[in-house]
Amino acid sequence: MAKRGGRRVGGPGGILLCLGLAIVGWLIGGIEGRVVESGFRTIHTNQARLDNGRTWVDSRWELELREKLARLGELEASDSQARDEIVAEIAALSFVASVGEPEVLWPDGLRVPILFQNPVACLPVGEVFYPVSADGTILSGAWASPPKVGSGWLPVIGEVGMHYPGAAPGIVLDGEAELDAVSIATSMWVHLSHRDWGTLGRVVIDARRGRETGPDEQGARIHMELEREVWYGRPPRAGAPGSLPDEVKWTNLSKALECLRSGEASGNWAWLDLRWDRAEMRLFENEDGVDEAAQESGD
């Protein structure tokens, strides 16, 4: 089902980790001379801080990062091997996508650019949910329910009610169905608005049959609350020629979500088929228990 991820070291990201903050503070305080005279050039790895410019980062990630670095003890700022060790320790964390070149803050500080993984979905493991990045990496930080991000929630991947025993942070998913579901979730974050996410609510993306579309097969499905269902067809990563462009599918879903926001009975759909240029929808049963006629969204 999955494999353990390896070390990932790449270009600088938008987050800075600073080590040896107390010493850097001395320099700012204007007593650089005394630091030079003492020859104090030790990086204290237990003094770390993230300068975080992101809108969503699990607060437990910083704690995990700090605890791991603290175990390295005191390192010499001039020791390139020690700096490489710091980079390797950071890069091995599940939630780190890449680590840039460390910058020594003379005489005993270190600034390390880090790019965090971007959670796009979540995976049910036992009674908890772990975030999953766009490349299929399971990230640390268990949640009792799908975590809320912005105006929406991270989509759950897999069959409704399914769990993945043995899955753990740092493992990279390699199953076709799971990666297909992740690609749908990633595309959702690109194309849907904050308002759409608020209307969408919690969803489960089941892509087990995402490559098997046809007259009697709807492909990947998105299960919404209140028993609503969206038929998505082939997932973005399938690259199937002739499939409807993903942006068209999401535009049609956005229009269907606007129907729900209207609160009118004529927009209270039970399922939505996004495989066609003009998405087809069917309303919930009326008071007589008969399905309302199928309609088209997109006008």
SENULO-59373 format. One line per 2 residues: number of its first residue (from 0); their letters; for each residue x, y, z of N, C-alpha, C, O. Coordinates in steps of 0.1 Angstrom, whole numbers, always signed. Example, Ala and Ser with C-alpha at 12.3 -4.5 7.8 and 13.67 -1.06 7.14 Angstrom:
<sites>
0> as> +132 -57 +78 +123 -45 +78 +132 -33 +78 +142 -33 +85 ~ +128 -22 +71 +137 -11 +71 +129 +0 +79 +134 +11 +80
</sites>
This chain:
<sites>
0> ma> +8 -12 +0 +0 +0 +0 +8 +13 +0 +5 +22 -7 ~ +19 +12 +7 +27 +24 +9 +41 +21 +12 +45 +10 +14
2> kr> +50 +31 +11 +64 +30 +14 +69 +41 +22 +63 +52 +23 ~ +80 +39 +29 +86 +49 +38 +93 +59 +30 +101 +56 +21
4> gg> +90 +72 +32 +97 +83 +25 +111 +84 +28 +116 +81 +39 ~ +119 +89 +19 +133 +92 +21 +136 +106 +24 +127 +114 +26
6> rr> +149 +109 +25 +154 +123 +27 +150 +132 +15 +153 +128 +4 ~ +145 +144 +18 +142 +153 +7 +149 +166 +10 +145 +173 +19
8> vg> +158 +170 +2 +165 +183 +3 +164 +190 -10 +168 +185 -20 ~ +159 +202 -9 +157 +210 -21 +160 +225 -19 +167 +229 -10
10> gp> +153 +233 -27 +156 +247 -27 +149 +253 -15 +141 +247 -8 ~ +152 +266 -12 +147 +273 -1 +132 +274 -2 +126 +276 -12
12> gg> +125 +274 +10 +111 +276 +11 +107 +289 +17 +116 +297 +19 ~ +95 +290 +21 +91 +303 +27 +91 +304 +42 +86 +314 +47
14> il> +96 +294 +49 +96 +293 +63 +111 +293 +68 +119 +286 +62 ~ +114 +301 +78 +128 +301 +83 +128 +295 +97 +120 +298 +106
16> lc> +138 +286 +99 +141 +281 +113 +153 +288 +117 +164 +288 +111 ~ +153 +294 +129 +164 +300 +135 +169 +293 +147 +161 +289 +156
18> lg> +182 +290 +148 +188 +283 +159 +198 +292 +166 +204 +301 +160 ~ +200 +290 +179 +209 +298 +187 +203 +312 +189 +211 +322 +187
20> la> +191 +314 +191 +184 +327 +192 +190 +336 +203 +191 +348 +201 ~ +194 +330 +214 +199 +338 +225 +212 +345 +220 +214 +357 +224
22> iv> +220 +338 +213 +233 +344 +208 +230 +355 +198 +236 +365 +198 ~ +221 +352 +189 +217 +362 +179 +212 +374 +185 +215 +386 +181
24> gw> +205 +373 +196 +199 +384 +204 +210 +392 +209 +209 +405 +210 ~ +221 +386 +214 +233 +394 +219 +238 +403 +208 +241 +415 +211
26> li> +239 +398 +196 +244 +407 +185 +235 +419 +183 +240 +430 +181 ~ +222 +416 +183 +213 +427 +181 +214 +437 +192 +212 +449 +191
28> gg> +218 +432 +204 +219 +441 +216 +231 +449 +216 +233 +458 +225 ~ +240 +448 +206 +252 +456 +205 +264 +453 +213 +272 +461 +216
30> ie> +265 +440 +217 +277 +436 +225 +285 +425 +217 +289 +416 +223 ~ +286 +428 +204 +293 +418 +196 +307 +416 +200 +312 +405 +199
32> gr> +313 +427 +205 +327 +426 +209 +330 +416 +220 +339 +408 +219 ~ +321 +415 +230 +323 +406 +241 +321 +391 +236 +328 +382 +241
34> vv> +312 +389 +226 +311 +376 +220 +323 +372 +213 +327 +360 +214 ~ +329 +381 +205 +341 +377 +198 +353 +374 +208 +360 +364 +205
36> es> +354 +382 +218 +365 +380 +228 +363 +366 +235 +373 +360 +238 ~ +351 +362 +237 +349 +349 +244 +351 +337 +236 +353 +326 +240
38> gf> +351 +340 +222 +352 +328 +213 +340 +319 +213 +341 +308 +209 ~ +329 +325 +217 +316 +317 +219 +310 +315 +205 +303 +325 +201
40> rt> +311 +304 +199 +305 +302 +186 +297 +289 +185 +298 +282 +175 ~ +290 +286 +196 +283 +273 +197 +268 +276 +193 +262 +285 +198
42> ih> +263 +267 +184 +249 +267 +181 +241 +259 +191 +244 +247 +192 ~ +231 +265 +198 +223 +258 +208 +211 +253 +200 +201 +260 +198
44> tn> +211 +240 +197 +199 +234 +189 +186 +234 +197 +176 +231 +192 ~ +187 +236 +210 +175 +236 +218 +169 +250 +219 +158 +252 +225
46> qa> +174 +259 +211 +169 +273 +210 +165 +275 +196 +173 +281 +188 ~ +153 +270 +192 +149 +271 +178 +135 +278 +177 +127 +277 +187
48> rl> +133 +285 +166 +120 +292 +164 +117 +292 +150 +126 +293 +141 ~ +104 +290 +147 +100 +290 +133 +94 +304 +130 +86 +309 +137
50> dn> +99 +310 +119 +93 +323 +114 +83 +318 +103 +87 +317 +92 ~ +71 +317 +107 +61 +310 +99 +52 +320 +92 +45 +328 +98
52> gr> +53 +319 +78 +44 +328 +70 +32 +322 +64 +25 +328 +57 ~ +30 +309 +68 +19 +301 +62 +6 +304 +70 +6 +310 +81
54> tw> -5 +301 +64 -18 +303 +70 -23 +291 +78 -31 +292 +87 ~ -17 +279 +75 -21 +267 +83 -9 +258 +85 -4 +253 +75
56> vd> -5 +257 +97 +6 +247 +101 +2 +241 +114 -2 +249 +124 ~ +2 +228 +115 -1 +222 +128 +9 +226 +138 +21 +224 +136
58> sr> +4 +231 +150 +13 +236 +160 +22 +225 +165 +33 +228 +171 ~ +18 +213 +164 +26 +201 +169 +38 +199 +160 +48 +193 +165
60> we> +38 +204 +148 +49 +202 +139 +61 +210 +145 +73 +205 +145 ~ +59 +222 +149 +70 +230 +155 +76 +223 +167 +88 +223 +169
62> le> +67 +218 +176 +72 +211 +188 +80 +199 +184 +90 +196 +190 ~ +75 +191 +174 +82 +179 +170 +96 +183 +164 +106 +176 +167
64> lr> +96 +194 +157 +109 +199 +151 +119 +203 +162 +131 +199 +162 ~ +114 +210 +171 +122 +215 +182 +128 +204 +191 +140 +204 +194
66> ek> +120 +194 +194 +124 +183 +202 +135 +175 +195 +144 +170 +201 ~ +133 +173 +182 +143 +165 +174 +156 +172 +173 +167 +166 +175
68> la> +156 +185 +171 +168 +193 +170 +175 +193 +184 +188 +193 +185 ~ +167 +194 +195 +173 +196 +208 +182 +184 +211 +191 +185 +219
70> rl> +179 +172 +206 +186 +160 +209 +200 +160 +203 +209 +152 +206 ~ +203 +170 +193 +216 +171 +187 +226 +177 +197 +238 +176 +195
72> ge> +221 +184 +207 +230 +191 +216 +236 +204 +210 +230 +210 +201 ~ +248 +208 +215 +255 +220 +211 +264 +216 +199 +272 +207 +200
74> le> +264 +225 +189 +272 +223 +177 +280 +235 +174 +275 +246 +176 ~ +292 +233 +168 +300 +245 +164 +295 +251 +151 +292 +244 +142
76> as> +293 +264 +151 +288 +271 +140 +297 +269 +127 +292 +269 +116 ~ +310 +267 +129 +319 +265 +118 +320 +251 +113 +327 +248 +103
78> ds> +313 +242 +119 +314 +228 +116 +304 +225 +105 +292 +224 +107 ~ +308 +223 +92 +300 +221 +81 +293 +207 +82 +281 +205 +78
80> qa> +299 +197 +88 +293 +184 +90 +282 +185 +100 +271 +178 +98 ~ +283 +193 +110 +272 +195 +120 +260 +202 +113 +249 +198 +116
82> rd> +263 +211 +104 +252 +218 +97 +245 +208 +88 +233 +208 +87 ~ +253 +199 +82 +246 +189 +73 +238 +180 +82 +227 +175 +77
84> ei> +242 +177 +94 +234 +168 +103 +221 +175 +106 +210 +168 +107 ~ +221 +188 +109 +209 +195 +112 +199 +194 +100 +187 +192 +101
86> va> +205 +197 +88 +196 +196 +76 +190 +182 +74 +178 +181 +71 ~ +198 +172 +76 +193 +158 +75 +182 +155 +85 +172 +149 +81
88> ei> +184 +160 +97 +174 +157 +107 +160 +164 +104 +150 +159 +106 ~ +161 +176 +99 +149 +184 +95 +143 +177 +83 +130 +176 +83
90> aa> +151 +174 +73 +145 +168 +60 +138 +155 +63 +129 +151 +55 ~ +142 +147 +73 +136 +134 +76 +122 +135 +82 +115 +125 +83
92> ls> +118 +147 +86 +105 +149 +92 +94 +148 +82 +95 +153 +70 ~ +83 +141 +85 +72 +138 +75 +66 +151 +69 +63 +151 +57
94> fv> +66 +162 +77 +59 +174 +72 +68 +184 +65 +64 +195 +62 ~ +80 +180 +63 +90 +189 +56 +92 +184 +41 +95 +172 +39
96> as> +89 +193 +32 +90 +190 +18 +104 +191 +13 +109 +183 +5 ~ +111 +202 +17 +125 +204 +13 +132 +214 +23 +125 +221 +30
98> vg> +145 +213 +23 +153 +222 +32 +164 +229 +23 +170 +222 +15 ~ +165 +242 +25 +175 +249 +17 +188 +249 +24 +190 +243 +35
100> ep> +198 +256 +18 +211 +257 +24 +211 +266 +37 +205 +277 +37 ~ +217 +260 +48 +217 +268 +60 +226 +281 +59 +236 +281 +51
102> ev> +222 +291 +66 +230 +304 +66 +235 +306 +80 +227 +308 +89 ~ +248 +307 +82 +254 +309 +95 +252 +324 +98 +255 +333 +91
104> lw> +246 +326 +110 +245 +340 +115 +256 +342 +125 +255 +338 +137 ~ +267 +348 +121 +279 +349 +128 +276 +355 +142 +269 +365 +143
106> pd> +282 +350 +153 +292 +339 +153 +285 +325 +156 +292 +315 +154 ~ +273 +325 +161 +268 +312 +166 +253 +310 +164 +246 +305 +173
108> gl> +248 +315 +153 +234 +313 +150 +233 +306 +136 +243 +306 +129 ~ +222 +301 +133 +220 +294 +120 +205 +297 +116 +196 +295 +124
110> rv> +204 +300 +103 +191 +302 +97 +189 +291 +86 +198 +290 +78 ~ +178 +284 +87 +176 +273 +78 +162 +275 +71 +152 +274 +77
112> pi> +162 +277 +57 +150 +278 +50 +143 +264 +49 +149 +254 +45 ~ +130 +263 +52 +123 +251 +52 +110 +253 +44 +103 +263 +45
114> lf> +106 +243 +35 +93 +243 +29 +85 +232 +34 +89 +220 +33 ~ +74 +235 +41 +65 +225 +47 +57 +218 +36 +54 +224 +26
116> qn> +53 +206 +39 +44 +199 +30 +30 +206 +31 +27 +212 +41 ~ +22 +206 +20 +9 +212 +20 -2 +202 +21 -4 +194 +12
118> pv> -9 +201 +33 -19 +191 +34 -31 +193 +24 -36 +205 +24 ~ -35 +183 +17 -46 +185 +8 -58 +176 +11 -69 +178 +6
120> ac> -55 +165 +18 -65 +155 +22 -61 +149 +35 -51 +153 +41 ~ -69 +139 +39 -65 +132 +52 -69 +117 +50 -78 +113 +42
122> lp> -62 +109 +58 -64 +94 +57 -69 +89 +70 -63 +92 +81 ~ -79 +81 +70 -84 +75 +83 -76 +63 +87 -74 +53 +79
124> vg> -70 +64 +99 -62 +53 +104 -67 +50 +118 -65 +58 +127 ~ -73 +39 +119 -80 +35 +132 -91 +45 +135 -100 +47 +127
126> ev> -90 +52 +147 -100 +61 +151 -96 +76 +148 -103 +85 +153 ~ -84 +78 +141 -80 +91 +139 -77 +94 +124 -78 +85 +116
128> fy> -74 +106 +121 -72 +110 +107 -58 +117 +106 -55 +126 +114 ~ -50 +113 +96 -37 +120 +94 -37 +128 +81 -43 +123 +71
130> pv> -32 +140 +81 -31 +148 +69 -22 +141 +59 -13 +133 +62 ~ -25 +143 +46 -18 +138 +35 -15 +149 +25 -23 +158 +22
132> sa> -2 +150 +21 +2 +160 +12 -1 +157 -3 -6 +146 -6 ~ +2 +166 -12 -2 +164 -26 +7 +153 -32 +2 +147 -42
134> dg> +18 +149 -27 +26 +138 -32 +23 +125 -25 +30 +115 -28 ~ +13 +125 -17 +9 +112 -10 +16 +109 +3 +14 +98 +8
136> ti> +24 +119 +8 +31 +116 +21 +21 +118 +32 +14 +128 +33 ~ +21 +108 +41 +13 +109 +54 +20 +118 +63 +32 +115 +67
138> ls> +14 +128 +68 +20 +138 +77 +17 +135 +92 +6 +129 +95 ~ +25 +139 +101 +23 +137 +115 +12 +146 +120 +9 +156 +114
140> ga> +7 +142 +131 -4 +150 +137 -18 +144 +136 -25 +147 +126 ~ -21 +135 +145 -34 +128 +144 -46 +137 +149 -44 +145 +158
142> wa> -57 +136 +142 -69 +144 +145 -81 +134 +147 -82 +124 +141 ~ -89 +138 +156 -101 +130 +160 -111 +130 +148 -119 +121 +147
144> sp> -111 +140 +140 -120 +142 +128 -112 +149 +118 -102 +155 +121 ~ -117 +149 +105 -110 +156 +95 -107 +171 +99 -117 +178 +102
146> pk> -95 +176 +98 -92 +189 +103 -98 +200 +94 -98 +198 +82 ~ -102 +211 +100 -107 +222 +92 -96 +231 +87 -87 +234 +95
148> vg> -96 +234 +75 -86 +243 +69 -94 +254 +61 -101 +252 +52 ~ -92 +266 +66 -99 +278 +60 -114 +276 +62 -118 +274 +74
150> sg> -122 +277 +52 -136 +276 +53 -141 +262 +51 -153 +259 +51 ~ -132 +252 +48 -136 +238 +46 -128 +228 +54 -122 +232 +64
152> wl> -129 +216 +51 -123 +205 +58 -114 +197 +48 -117 +196 +36 ~ -103 +191 +53 -95 +183 +44 -104 +171 +40 -109 +164 +48
154> pv> -105 +168 +27 -112 +156 +22 -106 +143 +27 -94 +142 +28 ~ -115 +134 +30 -110 +121 +34 -109 +112 +22 -117 +113 +13
156> ig> -98 +105 +20 -96 +96 +9 -99 +82 +12 -96 +77 +23 ~ -105 +74 +3 -108 +60 +5 -123 +58 +5 -131 +67 +3
158> ev> -127 +45 +6 -141 +42 +7 -147 +47 +19 -140 +47 +30 ~ -160 +50 +19 -167 +55 +31 -166 +44 +42 -169 +32 +39
160> gm> -161 +48 +54 -160 +38 +65 -147 +30 +64 -145 +22 +73 ~ -139 +32 +54 -126 +24 +53 -116 +30 +62 -115 +42 +64
162> hy> -106 +22 +67 -95 +26 +75 -82 +19 +69 -83 +9 +63 ~ -71 +25 +72 -58 +20 +67 -49 +16 +79 -41 +24 +83
164> pg> -51 +4 +85 -43 +0 +96 -28 -1 +92 -25 -6 +81 ~ -19 +4 +100 -5 +3 +97 +0 +15 +90 +13 +17 +90
166> aa> -8 +24 +85 -3 +36 +79 +2 +45 +90 -4 +46 +101 ~ +13 +52 +87 +19 +61 +98 +26 +73 +91 +29 +72 +79
168> pg> +28 +83 +99 +35 +95 +93 +49 +91 +87 +56 +83 +92 ~ +52 +97 +76 +64 +95 +68 +62 +85 +57 +71 +84 +48
170> iv> +52 +77 +57 +49 +67 +47 +43 +75 +35 +35 +84 +36 ~ +48 +71 +23 +43 +77 +11 +33 +67 +4 +37 +56 +1
172> ld> +21 +71 +2 +11 +62 -4 +15 +59 -18 +20 +68 -26 ~ +13 +47 -22 +17 +43 -36 +5 +35 -43 +7 +31 -54
174> ge> -6 +34 -36 -18 +28 -43 -24 +37 -53 -26 +49 -50 ~ -28 +31 -64 -34 +39 -75 -46 +47 -70 -48 +58 -73
176> ae> -55 +40 -63 -68 +46 -59 -65 +57 -49 -72 +68 -50 ~ -56 +55 -40 -53 +66 -30 -47 +78 -37 -51 +89 -34
178> ld> -37 +76 -46 -31 +87 -53 -41 +94 -62 -40 +106 -64 ~ -50 +86 -68 -60 +93 -77 -69 +102 -68 -72 +113 -72
180> av> -73 +97 -56 -81 +105 -47 -73 +118 -43 -79 +128 -42 ~ -61 +116 -40 -52 +128 -36 -52 +138 -47 -52 +150 -45
182> si> -51 +133 -60 -50 +142 -71 -63 +150 -73 -63 +162 -77 ~ -75 +144 -70 -88 +151 -70 -88 +161 -59 -92 +173 -62
184> at> -84 +158 -47 -84 +167 -36 -75 +179 -39 -78 +191 -37 ~ -63 +177 -45 -54 +187 -49 -60 +197 -59 -59 +209 -57
186> sm> -67 +191 -69 -73 +199 -79 -85 +207 -73 -87 +219 -77 ~ -92 +202 -63 -103 +209 -56 -97 +222 -50 -104 +233 -51
188> wv> -86 +221 -43 -80 +233 -36 -76 +244 -46 -76 +255 -42 ~ -73 +240 -58 -69 +249 -68 -81 +257 -74 -80 +269 -76
190> hl> -92 +250 -76 -103 +255 -84 -115 +260 -76 -123 +268 -81 ~ -117 +255 -64 -129 +259 -57 -127 +271 -48 -115 +273 -43
192> sh> -137 +279 -46 -135 +292 -38 -137 +288 -23 -142 +278 -20 ~ -134 +298 -15 -136 +296 -1 -151 +294 +2 -154 +286 +11
194> rd> -159 +301 -5 -174 +300 -3 -178 +286 -7 -187 +280 +0 ~ -173 +281 -18 -176 +267 -22 -172 +257 -12 -180 +247 -9
196> wg> -160 +258 -6 -156 +249 +4 -165 +249 +16 -168 +239 +22 ~ -170 +261 +20 -179 +262 +31 -192 +255 +28 -198 +249 +38
198> tl> -197 +255 +16 -209 +248 +12 -207 +233 +11 -216 +225 +14 ~ -195 +230 +6 -192 +215 +3 -193 +207 +16 -198 +196 +16
200> gr> -188 +212 +27 -188 +205 +40 -177 +194 +40 -168 +194 +32 ~ -179 +184 +48 -170 +173 +49 -173 +163 +37 -185 +160 +34
202> vv> -162 +158 +31 -164 +149 +20 -155 +137 +21 -144 +138 +27 ~ -158 +126 +14 -150 +114 +12 -148 +112 -3 -158 +112 -10
204> id> -135 +111 -7 -132 +109 -21 -129 +94 -23 -119 +89 -18 ~ -137 +87 -31 -135 +73 -33 -132 +71 -48 -140 +73 -57
206> ar> -119 +68 -51 -114 +68 -64 -110 +53 -68 -102 +51 -77 ~ -116 +43 -61 -112 +30 -64 -115 +26 -79 -108 +17 -84
208> rg> -126 +31 -84 -130 +28 -98 -128 +41 -107 -136 +42 -116 ~ -119 +49 -103 -117 +61 -111 -113 +60 -125 -115 +69 -133
210> re> -107 +48 -128 -102 +46 -142 -112 +38 -150 -110 +35 -162 ~ -124 +35 -145 -133 +26 -151 -146 +33 -155 -157 +28 -151
212> tg> -145 +44 -161 -158 +52 -165 -164 +46 -177 -157 +40 -186 ~ -177 +48 -178 -185 +43 -189 -199 +45 -187 -203 +51 -177
214> pd> -208 +40 -196 -223 +43 -194 -228 +38 -180 -236 +44 -174 ~ -222 +27 -175 -227 +21 -163 -217 +23 -151 -218 +16 -141
216> eq> -207 +31 -153 -196 +32 -143 -193 +47 -142 -189 +53 -152 ~ -194 +53 -130 -193 +67 -128 -179 +72 -125 -177 +84 -123
218> ga> -169 +62 -124 -156 +66 -120 -154 +70 -106 -161 +65 -97 ~ -145 +80 -103 -143 +84 -89 -156 +91 -84 -163 +98 -92
220> ri> -159 +90 -71 -170 +96 -65 -166 +104 -53 -157 +101 -46 ~ -174 +115 -51 -172 +124 -40 -184 +123 -31 -195 +127 -36
222> hm> -183 +117 -20 -195 +116 -11 -196 +128 -1 -186 +131 +6 ~ -207 +135 -2 -209 +146 +7 -218 +143 +19 -223 +131 +19
224> el> -220 +152 +27 -229 +150 +38 -243 +150 +33 -246 +154 +22 ~ -253 +146 +41 -267 +145 +37 -269 +136 +26 -279 +137 +18
226> er> -260 +126 +24 -261 +115 +14 -261 +121 -1 -266 +115 -10 ~ -255 +132 -2 -252 +137 -16 -240 +131 -22 -231 +127 -15
228> ev> -240 +129 -35 -229 +122 -42 -226 +130 -55 -235 +134 -62 ~ -213 +131 -58 -208 +137 -70 -200 +127 -78 -191 +120 -73
230> wy> -204 +125 -90 -197 +116 -99 -187 +124 -107 -190 +132 -115 ~ -174 +121 -104 -163 +129 -110 -158 +123 -123 -153 +131 -131
232> gr> -158 +110 -124 -152 +104 -136 -137 +101 -134 -133 +98 -123 ~ -129 +103 -144 -115 +100 -143 -108 +111 -135 -111 +123 -136
234> pp> -98 +107 -126 -91 +116 -118 -81 +124 -126 -77 +120 -137 ~ -76 +136 -121 -67 +144 -129 -54 +137 -133 -49 +139 -144
236> ra> -49 +128 -124 -36 +122 -127 -37 +110 -137 -27 +105 -141 ~ -49 +107 -141 -51 +96 -151 -46 +101 -165 -42 +93 -173
238> ga> -48 +114 -167 -43 +120 -180 -50 +113 -192 -44 +111 -202 ~ -63 +110 -190 -70 +103 -201 -74 +113 -212 -81 +123 -209
240> pg> -70 +110 -224 -74 +119 -236 -89 +119 -238 -95 +108 -237 ~ -95 +130 -241 -109 +131 -243 -117 +133 -231 -129 +136 -232
242> sl> -111 +132 -219 -118 +135 -207 -121 +150 -205 -113 +158 -210 ~ -132 +153 -199 -136 +167 -197 -125 +174 -188 -121 +168 -178
244> pd> -120 +186 -192 -110 +193 -183 -115 +194 -169 -126 +197 -167 ~ -105 +193 -160 -109 +194 -146 -115 +207 -142 -124 +208 -134
246> ev> -110 +218 -148 -115 +231 -144 -129 +233 -148 -137 +240 -141 ~ -134 +226 -159 -148 +226 -163 -156 +218 -152 -167 +223 -149
248> kw> -151 +207 -148 -158 +200 -138 -160 +208 -125 -171 +208 -119 ~ -150 +215 -121 -151 +222 -108 -160 +235 -110 -167 +239 -101
250> tn> -160 +240 -122 -169 +252 -125 -183 +247 -123 -191 +254 -118 ~ -186 +235 -129 -200 +230 -128 -203 +226 -114 -215 +228 -110
252> ls> -194 +221 -106 -197 +218 -92 -199 +231 -85 -209 +232 -76 ~ -192 +242 -87 -194 +255 -81 -208 +260 -84 -214 +265 -75
254> ka> -213 +258 -96 -226 +263 -99 -237 +254 -92 -247 +260 -87 ~ -234 +241 -90 -243 +233 -83 -243 +236 -68 -254 +236 -62
256> le> -232 +240 -63 -231 +244 -49 -239 +257 -47 -245 +260 -36 ~ -239 +266 -57 -246 +278 -56 -261 +275 -56 -269 +282 -49
258> cl> -265 +265 -63 -279 +260 -62 -283 +256 -47 -294 +260 -43 ~ -274 +250 -41 -277 +246 -27 -277 +258 -18 -286 +259 -9
260> rs> -269 +268 -21 -269 +280 -12 -282 +288 -14 -286 +296 -5 ~ -288 +286 -26 -301 +294 -28 -312 +290 -19 -321 +298 -16
262> ge> -311 +278 -14 -321 +273 -4 -334 +269 -11 -344 +265 -4 ~ -335 +270 -24 -347 +266 -31 -348 +251 -34 -338 +244 -35
264> as> -360 +246 -33 -363 +232 -35 -357 +227 -49 -353 +216 -50 ~ -358 +236 -59 -354 +232 -72 -338 +230 -73 -333 +225 -83
266> gn> -331 +234 -62 -317 +233 -63 -312 +223 -53 -300 +222 -51 ~ -321 +216 -46 -317 +206 -36 -314 +192 -42 -322 +183 -42
268> wa> -302 +191 -48 -298 +179 -56 -293 +168 -47 -287 +171 -36 ~ -295 +156 -51 -290 +144 -44 -277 +139 -50 -268 +135 -43
270> wl> -276 +139 -64 -264 +135 -70 -261 +145 -82 -270 +151 -88 ~ -248 +145 -85 -244 +154 -96 -234 +147 -104 -224 +141 -99
272> dl> -236 +147 -117 -226 +140 -127 -218 +151 -134 -223 +158 -142 ~ -205 +151 -131 -196 +161 -136 -189 +157 -149 -180 +164 -154
274> rw> -193 +146 -154 -185 +140 -166 -188 +147 -179 -181 +145 -189 ~ -199 +155 -179 -203 +161 -192 -201 +176 -192 -200 +182 -181
276> dr> -201 +182 -204 -200 +197 -205 -210 +204 -196 -207 +214 -189 ~ -222 +199 -197 -233 +204 -188 -236 +193 -178 -243 +183 -181
278> ae> -232 +196 -165 -234 +186 -155 -249 +182 -153 -257 +191 -154 ~ -251 +170 -151 -265 +165 -148 -267 +163 -133 -258 +159 -126
280> mr> -278 +167 -128 -282 +165 -114 -295 +159 -112 -304 +161 -121 ~ -297 +152 -101 -310 +147 -98 -313 +152 -84 -305 +151 -75
282> lf> -326 +156 -82 -330 +162 -69 -334 +150 -60 -336 +139 -64 ~ -335 +154 -47 -339 +144 -37 -354 +140 -40 -361 +147 -47
284> en> -358 +129 -34 -372 +125 -36 -382 +135 -31 -379 +142 -21 ~ -393 +137 -38 -403 +146 -33 -411 +139 -22 -408 +128 -18
286> ed> -422 +146 -17 -430 +141 -6 -437 +127 -10 -440 +120 +0 ~ -438 +124 -22 -445 +112 -26 -435 +100 -28 -438 +89 -31
288> gv> -422 +103 -25 -411 +93 -26 -407 +91 -40 -400 +80 -43 ~ -409 +100 -49 -405 +98 -63 -394 +108 -66 -395 +120 -63
290> de> -384 +103 -73 -373 +112 -77 -377 +123 -86 -385 +121 -95 ~ -373 +135 -83 -375 +146 -93 -368 +144 -105 -358 +136 -105
292> aa> -372 +149 -116 -365 +147 -129 -351 +152 -129 -348 +162 -122 ~ -342 +146 -136 -329 +150 -138 -328 +164 -144 -336 +167 -153
294> qe> -319 +173 -140 -318 +186 -145 -303 +188 -149 -294 +180 -147 ~ -301 +199 -156 -287 +203 -160 -283 +215 -152 -291 +225 -151
296> sg> -271 +216 -148 -265 +228 -142 -256 +235 -152 -251 +228 -160 ~ -255 +248 -150 -246 +255 -159 -252 +267 -166 -244 +274 -172
298> d> -264 +270 -164 -270 +282 -171 -267 +294 -162 -271 +305 -166
</sites>
